[in-house]
């Protein structure tokens, strides 16, 4: 019996060592080795086992890294010439050292992030704008937001309850490319669906679905979805289509009217929303050191939140992001590179705020502003005596002399939203079997079949919005 247990323990330790080796290969850019070792492990265990799931997820991360870092040196130089104009090799070297022009050495070859040229252009524009003493003219989206907020403040409720409803009718389609999987296979599809357990979202109504049966997840699910199955046909795309309507509301709190009483630290709410959720809501040493330096001895949650929000506004810019599944620690990435998209900035904010004992919960879905409909992430901060207060980290300060408008997204949210999620990395209804395309968030949708997950590069999504 002892020898049998020893063999089991030895096998377990060997598997654990192999898993660590795969992780090392991925970080070192040796993706071929990582995939070969993942396949070797997956081929020796049951598809229902935890070991298979871990090995498969690491293989998927390696494959996704290939997709995100797919631009070679020659093509990158072509992109830079088109987007940036003339530049010197010395400048290019400096941009790479600063990680403004992101690349990895993959299987011995230099490969650039496929959004690197666009992100560099954003960074250089920010640098130019900062150097200019005159203010730049506002882009169309900024003008829209300032105009909208100016009007919103005239109708805002004195009690800070949701107001200014906006009605939507949505048509959403996912189209799987032909022949990705064999004919006659069942594709399982989860599509985003509006939540109904928030005061800022109501009157969700089903209109249509192109499948004979469907399943809408309970609104208590952190990721709310509508689940559909379709059969594949040779040489034809597999289409999933839904339509629905809902109403969203704006909400704004003035800091001067807000109450921030001492937290009830033994409550379930407090314990739930001040915890780490590794790897991207983390209290690592980098987060602790920076947050402690910024906050000092400040105890007022309203002021602590404002300090953290201001730091991220002043030190990060919006930037096209790598897929979250291939990033080790998003808050560290944002701090190291001073850039990130909406979710990345929100992960940083949440890590810093939760570390200081301030409850924050994730919220995400879509931003629904006219001509700016897109995936979006934000959050809500809980203040004892006030309740949950929305905060949009990546919208940052508005370009306005009116402080109420400038600071609006620190304690407010507009009505151009569709809330789909109020947590990260939650389970689907029904359960998804394979490693998700987006393991933490849920906005575009998820597809799989009996052979595995179907990644984003194999399908397209499209949303049509009618404002009523």
C-alpha positions as CSV (number, residue, x, y, z in Angstrom):
1,X,0.0,0.0,0.0
2,X,2.8,2.4,0.9
3,X,4.6,1.8,-2.4
4,X,1.3,2.4,-4.3
5,X,0.7,5.7,-2.5
6,X,4.3,6.6,-3.3
7,X,3.8,6.0,-7.0
8,X,0.6,8.1,-7.0
9,X,2.5,11.0,-5.2
10,X,5.4,10.7,-7.5
11,X,3.1,10.9,-10.6
12,X,1.3,13.9,-9.1
13,X,4.6,15.7,-8.5
14,X,5.8,14.9,-12.0
15,X,2.6,16.3,-13.5
16,X,2.9,19.5,-11.3
17,X,6.5,19.9,-12.5
18,X,5.5,19.5,-16.1
19,X,2.7,22.1,-15.7
20,X,5.2,24.6,-14.3
21,X,7.5,23.8,-17.2
22,X,4.7,24.7,-19.7
23,X,4.1,28.0,-17.9
24,X,7.9,28.7,-18.0
25,X,8.0,28.0,-21.8
26,X,5.0,30.3,-22.4
27,X,6.7,33.2,-20.5
28,X,9.9,32.5,-22.3
29,X,8.1,32.6,-25.7
30,X,8.9,29.0,-26.4
31,X,5.4,28.3,-27.5
32,X,6.1,25.2,-29.6
33,X,7.6,23.4,-26.6
34,X,4.6,24.5,-24.4
35,X,2.1,23.1,-26.9
36,X,3.9,19.8,-27.4
37,X,4.1,19.3,-23.6
38,X,0.5,20.3,-23.1
39,X,-0.6,17.8,-25.8
40,X,1.5,15.1,-24.2
41,X,-0.1,15.6,-20.8
42,X,-3.7,16.0,-22.2
43,X,-3.2,12.8,-24.2
44,X,-2.6,10.7,-21.1
45,X,-5.6,11.8,-18.9
46,X,-9.4,11.9,-19.1
47,X,-11.0,15.0,-20.8
48,X,-13.1,15.4,-17.7
49,X,-10.1,15.6,-15.4
50,X,-8.7,18.8,-13.8
51,X,-5.3,17.9,-15.2
52,X,-6.7,17.9,-18.8
53,X,-8.4,21.3,-18.2
54,X,-5.1,22.9,-16.9
55,X,-3.0,21.4,-19.8
56,X,-5.6,22.5,-22.4
57,X,-5.9,26.0,-21.0
58,X,-2.1,26.4,-21.2
59,X,-2.1,25.2,-24.8
60,X,-4.9,27.7,-25.6
61,X,-2.9,30.5,-24.0
62,X,0.1,29.6,-26.2
63,X,-2.0,29.5,-29.3
64,X,-3.6,32.9,-28.4
65,X,-0.2,34.4,-27.9
66,X,0.6,33.4,-31.5
67,X,-2.5,35.3,-32.6
68,X,-1.9,38.4,-30.6
69,X,1.8,38.6,-31.6
70,X,1.6,37.9,-35.2
71,X,3.4,40.8,-36.9
72,X,6.9,40.3,-38.2
73,X,9.6,43.1,-38.4
74,X,9.0,43.9,-42.1
75,X,5.2,44.2,-41.7
76,X,5.6,46.3,-38.5
77,X,7.9,48.8,-40.4
78,X,5.2,49.1,-43.1
79,X,2.5,49.7,-40.4
80,X,4.7,52.3,-38.7
81,X,5.4,54.2,-41.9
82,X,1.7,54.3,-42.5
83,X,0.6,55.3,-39.0
84,X,3.6,57.3,-37.7
85,X,5.3,58.6,-40.8
86,X,9.1,58.9,-40.9
87,X,11.1,57.7,-38.0
88,X,14.7,56.5,-37.3
89,X,15.8,53.1,-36.2
90,X,17.1,54.8,-33.0
91,X,13.6,56.0,-32.2
92,X,12.1,52.5,-32.9
93,X,14.7,51.0,-30.5
94,X,13.7,53.5,-27.8
95,X,10.0,52.8,-28.4
96,X,10.7,49.1,-27.9
97,X,12.7,49.7,-24.7
98,X,9.8,51.7,-23.3
99,X,7.4,48.9,-24.4
100,X,5.5,51.6,-26.4
101,X,6.0,49.2,-29.3
102,X,5.3,45.8,-27.8
103,X,6.9,42.7,-29.1
104,X,7.9,39.2,-27.9
105,X,10.6,36.8,-29.0
106,X,8.5,33.8,-30.0
107,X,10.2,30.5,-30.9
108,X,13.3,32.6,-31.6
109,X,11.6,35.2,-33.8
110,X,10.7,38.8,-33.1
111,X,7.0,39.2,-33.3
112,X,5.0,42.4,-32.6
113,X,1.6,42.8,-30.9
114,X,-0.9,43.2,-33.7
115,X,-2.1,46.5,-32.2
116,X,1.3,47.8,-31.4
117,X,1.5,50.4,-34.2
118,X,-1.9,51.9,-33.3
119,X,-1.1,51.9,-29.6
120,X,2.2,53.7,-30.3
121,X,0.4,56.4,-32.3
122,X,-1.9,56.9,-29.2
123,X,1.1,57.2,-27.0
124,X,2.9,59.7,-29.2
125,X,-0.2,61.8,-29.5
126,X,-0.5,61.9,-25.7
127,X,3.1,62.9,-25.5
128,X,2.6,65.7,-28.0
129,X,-0.6,66.9,-26.4
130,X,1.1,67.1,-23.0
131,X,4.0,69.1,-24.4
132,X,1.7,71.7,-26.0
133,X,0.6,74.6,-23.9
134,X,-2.6,75.1,-25.8
135,X,-5.6,72.7,-25.3
136,X,-6.4,70.4,-28.2
137,X,-9.8,70.5,-29.8
138,X,-12.2,67.9,-28.4
139,X,-13.0,64.7,-30.4
140,X,-16.6,64.0,-31.3
141,X,-17.1,61.5,-28.5
142,X,-15.8,63.8,-25.8
143,X,-18.1,66.6,-27.2
144,X,-21.0,64.2,-27.0
145,X,-20.3,63.2,-23.4
146,X,-19.9,66.7,-22.2
147,X,-23.1,67.8,-23.9
148,X,-25.0,64.8,-22.6
149,X,-23.7,65.4,-19.0
150,X,-24.6,69.1,-19.2
151,X,-28.2,68.2,-20.0
152,X,-28.2,65.3,-17.5
153,X,-27.3,67.5,-14.6
154,X,-30.4,69.6,-15.2
155,X,-32.7,66.6,-14.7
156,X,-30.7,64.7,-12.1
157,X,-32.8,63.7,-9.0
158,X,-31.9,65.3,-5.7
159,X,-31.9,61.9,-4.0
160,X,-29.3,60.5,-6.5
161,X,-31.6,57.7,-7.6
162,X,-31.5,56.5,-11.2
163,X,-33.0,58.9,-13.7
164,X,-33.1,60.0,-17.4
165,X,-34.1,56.6,-18.9
166,X,-32.9,55.5,-22.3
167,X,-34.7,52.8,-24.2
168,X,-33.0,50.3,-26.5
169,X,-33.9,47.6,-29.0
170,X,-31.0,45.3,-29.7
171,X,-30.2,42.8,-32.4
172,X,-27.1,40.7,-31.8
173,X,-25.5,38.1,-34.0
174,X,-22.7,35.7,-33.8
175,X,-21.5,34.1,-37.0
176,X,-19.1,31.1,-36.9
177,X,-17.0,30.7,-40.0
178,X,-17.8,27.7,-42.3
179,X,-16.1,24.4,-41.8
180,X,-14.4,25.3,-38.5
181,X,-15.9,22.0,-37.1
182,X,-17.3,19.0,-39.1
183,X,-20.9,19.0,-40.5
184,X,-23.6,18.0,-38.1
185,X,-21.8,18.9,-34.9
186,X,-23.6,20.8,-32.2
187,X,-22.2,24.3,-31.4
188,X,-23.0,25.5,-27.9
189,X,-23.3,29.3,-27.8
190,X,-23.6,31.8,-24.9
191,X,-24.6,35.3,-25.9
192,X,-24.8,38.4,-23.6
193,X,-28.1,39.2,-22.0
194,X,-29.0,42.2,-19.8
195,X,-29.2,41.8,-16.1
196,X,-32.4,42.7,-14.2
197,X,-31.1,42.9,-10.6
198,X,-29.8,46.5,-10.9
199,X,-31.8,49.7,-10.3
200,X,-30.2,51.2,-13.4
201,X,-31.5,48.6,-15.8
202,X,-35.1,47.4,-16.2
203,X,-37.9,46.2,-18.6
204,X,-35.8,43.5,-20.3
205,X,-38.0,41.9,-23.0
206,X,-37.3,39.0,-25.3
207,X,-38.2,39.6,-28.9
208,X,-36.7,36.8,-31.0
209,X,-34.2,34.1,-31.4
210,X,-33.3,32.1,-34.5
211,X,-33.2,28.8,-32.6
212,X,-36.2,26.8,-31.7
213,X,-35.1,26.5,-28.1
214,X,-33.0,28.8,-25.9
215,X,-32.2,29.2,-22.2
216,X,-31.9,32.6,-20.5
217,X,-29.7,32.5,-17.3
218,X,-31.2,33.7,-14.1
219,X,-30.4,37.3,-13.4
220,X,-28.6,36.3,-10.2
221,X,-25.9,34.7,-12.3
222,X,-22.8,37.0,-12.3
223,X,-22.5,36.5,-16.1
224,X,-25.9,36.7,-17.6
225,X,-26.4,34.9,-20.9
226,X,-28.8,33.4,-23.4
227,X,-27.8,29.9,-24.4
228,X,-28.4,28.6,-27.9
229,X,-27.4,25.4,-29.8
230,X,-27.1,25.1,-33.6
231,X,-25.9,22.3,-35.9
232,X,-23.2,23.0,-38.4
233,X,-23.5,22.5,-42.2
234,X,-20.7,22.1,-44.7
235,X,-19.5,25.3,-46.4
236,X,-22.0,27.4,-44.5
237,X,-21.6,29.7,-41.6
238,X,-23.4,28.8,-38.3
239,X,-25.4,31.8,-37.2
240,X,-26.8,32.7,-33.8
241,X,-29.2,35.6,-33.7
242,X,-31.2,37.2,-30.9
243,X,-33.1,40.4,-30.3
244,X,-34.4,42.1,-27.2
245,X,-35.2,45.4,-25.6
246,X,-34.4,47.1,-22.3
247,X,-34.3,50.4,-20.5
248,X,-31.1,51.9,-18.9
249,X,-30.9,54.8,-16.4
250,X,-28.2,57.3,-15.5
251,X,-27.2,57.9,-11.9
252,X,-25.0,60.4,-10.2
253,X,-23.9,61.1,-6.7
254,X,-22.3,64.4,-5.5
255,X,-19.4,63.8,-3.1
256,X,-20.6,66.6,-0.9
257,X,-23.9,64.8,-0.4
258,X,-22.5,61.3,0.2
259,X,-22.1,59.5,3.5
260,X,-19.2,57.3,4.2
261,X,-19.7,55.7,7.6
262,X,-17.3,53.1,9.1
263,X,-17.6,49.8,7.3
264,X,-19.3,46.7,8.9
265,X,-16.2,44.6,8.4
266,X,-17.9,41.4,9.6
267,X,-20.6,41.6,7.0
268,X,-20.7,39.2,4.0
269,X,-20.8,42.2,1.6
270,X,-17.6,43.6,3.1
271,X,-15.7,40.3,3.1
272,X,-16.8,39.5,-0.4
273,X,-15.9,42.8,-2.1
274,X,-12.6,43.5,-0.3
275,X,-11.0,40.1,-1.1
276,X,-8.4,39.3,-3.7
277,X,-9.5,37.4,-6.9
278,X,-6.2,36.3,-8.4
279,X,-4.6,36.9,-10.7
280,X,-6.1,40.2,-11.7
281,X,-7.5,41.6,-8.4
282,X,-4.4,41.3,-6.3
283,X,-2.6,42.7,-3.3
284,X,0.9,41.9,-4.4
285,X,3.9,43.9,-3.2
286,X,3.8,46.3,-6.1
287,X,0.1,47.2,-5.4
288,X,0.7,47.5,-1.6
289,X,3.7,49.7,-1.9
290,X,2.2,52.2,-4.4
291,X,-1.2,52.4,-2.7
292,X,0.4,53.0,0.7
293,X,2.6,55.7,-0.7
294,X,-0.4,57.5,-2.4
295,X,-2.9,57.1,0.4
296,X,-0.7,57.6,3.4
297,X,-2.8,57.9,6.6
298,X,-6.1,58.9,4.8
299,X,-9.0,56.9,6.2
300,X,-12.0,58.5,4.5
301,X,-13.1,56.1,1.8
302,X,-14.3,58.9,-0.4
303,X,-10.9,60.6,-0.3
304,X,-9.0,57.3,-0.7
305,X,-11.0,56.5,-3.8
306,X,-10.5,59.9,-5.2
307,X,-6.7,59.6,-4.7
308,X,-6.5,56.3,-6.5
309,X,-8.8,57.5,-9.3
310,X,-6.7,60.6,-9.8
311,X,-3.4,58.6,-9.9
312,X,-4.7,56.3,-12.6
313,X,-6.1,59.2,-14.6
314,X,-2.8,61.0,-14.4
315,X,-0.5,58.0,-15.1
316,X,-2.3,55.8,-17.6
317,X,-3.7,56.2,-21.1
318,X,-6.2,54.1,-22.9
319,X,-4.5,51.5,-25.1
320,X,-5.7,48.5,-27.2
321,X,-5.2,45.4,-25.0
322,X,-3.8,41.9,-25.4
323,X,-6.4,39.3,-24.8
324,X,-6.7,39.0,-21.0
325,X,-6.2,35.3,-21.0
326,X,-2.6,35.6,-22.1
327,X,-1.6,38.2,-19.4
328,X,-0.1,37.1,-16.1
329,X,-1.2,40.0,-13.9
330,X,-3.1,42.9,-15.5
331,X,-2.6,45.5,-12.6
332,X,1.2,45.0,-12.8
333,X,1.1,45.3,-16.6
334,X,-0.8,48.7,-16.3
335,X,1.6,50.0,-13.7
336,X,4.7,48.9,-15.6
337,X,3.5,50.3,-19.0
338,X,1.2,53.1,-17.9
339,X,-1.5,52.0,-20.3
340,X,-4.4,49.7,-20.6
341,X,-8.0,49.4,-21.8
342,X,-11.1,49.9,-19.7
343,X,-11.0,46.5,-18.0
344,X,-7.2,46.7,-17.3
345,X,-7.6,50.1,-15.7
346,X,-10.5,48.8,-13.7
347,X,-8.6,45.8,-12.4
348,X,-5.9,48.1,-11.2
349,X,-8.3,50.4,-9.5
350,X,-10.1,47.5,-7.8
351,X,-6.9,46.0,-6.6
352,X,-5.8,49.2,-5.0
353,X,-9.2,50.1,-3.5
354,X,-9.8,46.6,-2.1
355,X,-6.3,46.5,-0.6
356,X,-7.3,49.6,1.4
357,X,-10.5,47.9,2.6
358,X,-12.9,49.6,0.3
359,X,-15.6,47.3,-1.2
360,X,-15.7,47.4,-5.0
361,X,-17.5,45.1,-7.4
362,X,-16.8,44.6,-11.1
363,X,-19.5,45.6,-13.6
364,X,-19.3,45.2,-17.4
365,X,-21.1,44.6,-20.6
366,X,-21.4,47.2,-23.3
367,X,-21.2,51.0,-23.7
368,X,-24.1,52.0,-25.9
369,X,-23.3,55.6,-26.9
370,X,-24.4,56.5,-30.4
371,X,-21.5,55.7,-32.9
372,X,-19.5,54.3,-30.0
373,X,-21.2,51.0,-29.2
374,X,-18.5,48.7,-27.9
375,X,-17.4,46.3,-25.1
376,X,-16.8,48.1,-21.9
377,X,-15.9,47.5,-18.2
378,X,-16.4,49.7,-15.1
379,X,-17.2,49.1,-11.5
380,X,-19.2,50.1,-8.4
381,X,-17.8,51.3,-5.0
382,X,-19.7,50.6,-1.8
383,X,-19.9,53.4,0.8
384,X,-21.5,52.5,4.1
385,X,-24.5,54.8,4.5
386,X,-24.7,55.6,0.8
387,X,-24.7,52.3,-1.0
388,X,-23.3,51.2,-4.3
389,X,-21.9,54.1,-6.4
390,X,-20.9,53.6,-10.0
391,X,-17.3,54.5,-11.1
392,X,-15.9,54.4,-14.7
393,X,-12.2,54.3,-14.4
394,X,-11.3,54.5,-18.1
395,X,-13.6,57.4,-18.9
396,X,-11.5,59.4,-16.4
397,X,-11.9,63.2,-16.1
398,X,-14.2,65.0,-18.6
399,X,-12.7,68.0,-20.4
400,X,-14.9,70.6,-18.7
401,X,-14.3,73.6,-16.3
402,X,-17.5,72.5,-14.5
403,X,-16.2,70.3,-11.7
404,X,-19.5,68.4,-11.6
405,X,-19.0,67.4,-15.2
406,X,-15.2,66.9,-15.0
407,X,-15.5,64.5,-12.0
408,X,-18.8,62.9,-13.1
409,X,-17.4,59.3,-13.7
410,X,-15.8,59.2,-10.3
411,X,-19.3,58.9,-8.7
412,X,-21.7,58.6,-11.6
413,X,-22.6,56.7,-14.8
414,X,-24.6,57.6,-17.9
415,X,-27.6,55.8,-19.3
416,X,-25.7,54.5,-22.3
417,X,-24.9,51.1,-20.8
418,X,-25.9,47.4,-21.0
419,X,-25.0,45.6,-17.7
420,X,-24.3,41.9,-18.4
421,X,-21.8,41.1,-15.5
422,X,-21.3,42.0,-11.9
423,X,-18.3,39.8,-11.2
424,X,-15.4,38.1,-13.0
425,X,-14.6,34.5,-13.9
426,X,-18.1,33.3,-12.9
427,X,-19.8,30.1,-14.0
428,X,-22.2,30.1,-16.9
429,X,-25.8,28.7,-17.0
430,X,-25.6,26.0,-18.3
431,X,-21.9,25.2,-17.5
432,X,-19.2,25.6,-20.1
433,X,-16.9,22.6,-20.4
434,X,-13.8,24.0,-22.0
435,X,-11.4,26.9,-21.3
436,X,-13.2,30.1,-22.2
437,X,-12.1,32.5,-24.9
438,X,-12.4,35.2,-22.2
439,X,-11.9,33.6,-18.8
440,X,-12.7,36.7,-16.7
441,X,-15.2,38.8,-18.5
442,X,-18.2,38.1,-20.7
443,X,-19.2,40.5,-23.5
444,X,-18.8,39.1,-27.0
445,X,-20.0,35.6,-26.2
446,X,-18.6,32.1,-26.0
447,X,-18.7,29.1,-28.3
448,X,-17.6,25.5,-28.0
449,X,-18.3,22.1,-29.4
450,X,-17.5,18.5,-28.1
451,X,-14.0,18.9,-29.4
452,X,-13.2,22.1,-27.4
453,X,-13.5,25.8,-27.2
454,X,-13.9,27.9,-30.3
455,X,-11.8,31.0,-30.0
456,X,-12.6,34.5,-31.2
457,X,-10.6,34.3,-34.4
458,X,-13.1,31.7,-35.7
459,X,-16.2,33.8,-35.4
460,X,-17.6,37.4,-35.7
461,X,-20.1,39.3,-33.6
462,X,-22.3,42.3,-34.5
463,X,-24.7,44.5,-32.6
464,X,-27.4,46.7,-34.1
465,X,-28.9,49.3,-31.7
466,X,-32.2,51.2,-32.1
467,X,-32.6,54.1,-29.7
468,X,-36.2,54.7,-28.7
